Amino acid sequence: MIEARIYSMASPHDIEKQVVVIVRELLVESGQGFSQREISRSSSLQRHLGMDSLGRVELFRRIEKHFHAFPERIFVVRCIQ
């Protein structure tokens, strides 16, 4: 798939930064006060960021839309590199 090749060339750090931006935007839009918290690779979406199951579904939809790929493929690429 062409999209997978494009994003596999992106560095893991670049992908991580883009995902953090997407998470932060969603938290700001939710208005639940978690948008000021630090977001890191080890942050729990539910425990640290207060994201419920519907929020996680919306997050993965946005990641899929942003990267034009399924989230599983993005994270697999990151783990392989």
C-alpha positions, -999 to 999 in steps of 0.1 A, spaced: 0 0 0 14 34 -9 3 52 22 20 26 44 53 31 26 50 69 29 46 67 67 71 40 72 97 65 60 87 89 87 108 86 118 91 72 149 97 105 166 79 124 139 49 100 141 48 103 178 48 141 177 19 140 152 -1 116 174 5 138 204 -9 168 185 -40 148 175 -45 137 212 -41 172 225 -66 186 199 -92 160 210 -86 168 247 -90 205 241 -122 199 221 -136 177 248 -133 206 273 -127 182 303 -97 200 316 -71 173 307 -56 194 278 -29 209 301 -16 175 311 17 163 297 12 137 270 39 110 266 43 76 252 35 61 286 4 81 292 -27 60 297 -56 74 276 -81 66 304 -62 69 336 -39 99 328 -58 118 302 -94 110 312 -104 96 278 -134 73 278 -142 45 253 -160 69 229 -131 93 231 -107 65 222 -128 56 192 -128 92 181 -90 94 186 -84 63 165 -107 76 138 -87 109 137 -54 90 136 -67 69 107 -79 100 89 -46 119 95 -23 91 84 -46 76 57 -41 42 73 -54 20 100 -38 29 135 -26 -7 138 -3 -2 108 11 30 122 20 15 155 34 -16 139 57 5 118 68 24 149 75 -9 168 95 -24 139 118 6 135 
